[in-house]
Amino acid sequence: ELEQQIQGGKELKDALAQLIPGLDVSSRSRTNYGMNVRGRPLVVLVDGVRLNSSRTDSRQLDSIDSFNIDHIEVISGATSLYGGGSTGGLINIVTKKGQPETMMEFEAGTKSGFSSSKDHDERIAGAVSGGNEHISGRLSV
């Protein structure tokens, strides 16, 4: 369902806000300062590594291309497994991994608002993955 939301022209943070009950995303800046679940702070992880720094609460979801997302795990409620600051829960964004066989993916899209041509956004993404039984990798742009 996340893929459908993003293909429909929504940003990752807005799609998550519609799909995760109680998620509130701030519209004040591109760094999403103040994102919370039912008023409680949450932790955002990418492949199990904390995305937000210890100095600020900003989560830079704009730096994650939806083309590279395999799936998203959401745990609501307090969890001490991932450290402090996660009383509202956590979001773990799991990225696509390289495959042993050679594989190529490409995606292109465009979206536009109604008010002016300045709302127009174009997107092109591509990835190549491959490897063998010992090692595999994925390169995307």
N, C-alpha and C positions, 0 to 999 in steps of 0.2 A: 504494500500500500504506500510506503514511503516513496518508492520509485515513481508511482503514478502521480503523487503530489508534486514531486520535483520536476517531472516531465511536464506537468501542467504550468510550470513557470514560477513555482514558489521557491523561496530560498530555504536552505536547510533548517534554519532556526524556526521559520514560520511553519514548515511542514511538521517539525517535531512538536511545536506548540499545539497543533491540531490533533496529533496522534497520541500524545502523552497527557493523560488527565491531570489537571492541576498545574501544568508547566506554564510559567509566566516568563515571556522573553521581553526584555526592555527594548524599546525602539529609539533610545536616546543616542546610541552610537554604534559603529560597526564592530566594536569589541564585545557587545552584548553584556556590558556590565550590569549586574543586578539580576541575572537570570536565576529563577528559583522555582521550587515545587511547593505549592501551597504556602508560600511565605518563608520557606526554609531553604537555606543554601544547598546547592548540590555540587557534585564533583563530575567533571567531564573527562573521560579517558579516551585515548586513541590507542587501540591494540593493547589495552591494559596499562598504558603510561599516562599519567596525569597531564592534561592539557593546560589547565590554569596554573599560573605561577604561584609561589608561596607569598609573593609581595603584593599581588593584586588579585581580585576576584574575576578578572576578565577571562572570558572563554572565547577564543577566536574561531568560531564556527565557519566564518567566511573563508578561512584558509584551507578548509577540507572540501575537496571537490567531490560532489555526489557520485561522479563516475567511478571513483575508487572505493566506494563503500560496498562491502559485502552484506553486512547486516548491522543492526543496532540493538544492544542489550540495555534494558532499563530495569533498575532495581529501585523500588520506592521505599522510603523509610530510612532510618538511621542505620549505618553500617560502619563498623570500626575496622573492617578488613582493609579498606583503602585509605586509612588515616582520617584526620579530623576534617571538619568542614563539610561533611556529607550528611547532615541531619535530614535533609529533604530526599536524599537518595543519590543515585549516580546514573550517568549515561555513558556506556562504553561503545564507542564507534569502532567496529571491526572492519579493517580494510581488506580488499581482495588480495589474495596471495598468488605467487607464481605457480604455474602448473608444470608438471614434468614434460608434457608434450608442448610443442610450439603452438602458440595461440595468439591471434591478433584481434583487437576490438577497436572500433571507431564509433564515434557519436558526434552528431552535429545538431544544433538547434538554435532557435531564435525566439525571442519573446518581445512584446511591445505593450506599453501602456496606452491609455486612450488620450491622455492630455497633450502630449507633444512627442516629437521625434527624439527628444533627449532621453526618453524612457526605453529606447530600443536597446536590446542586449543580444549579442550573438555569442555562441559557444561552440568550440570544436575541441574534442578530446580524443586521445588515442592511447593504446597500450599494447605492449608486446610482452609476452611471458614465455618462458621455456626453461629447459634444464634437462636433467637426467635423474636416475634413481638416488643420487647423492646430494644434489643441490638444484634448486630452482629459484627463479627470480621473476620480478615483474617491473617493467619500466613504463611509466605513463607520463604524458604531457598534456 
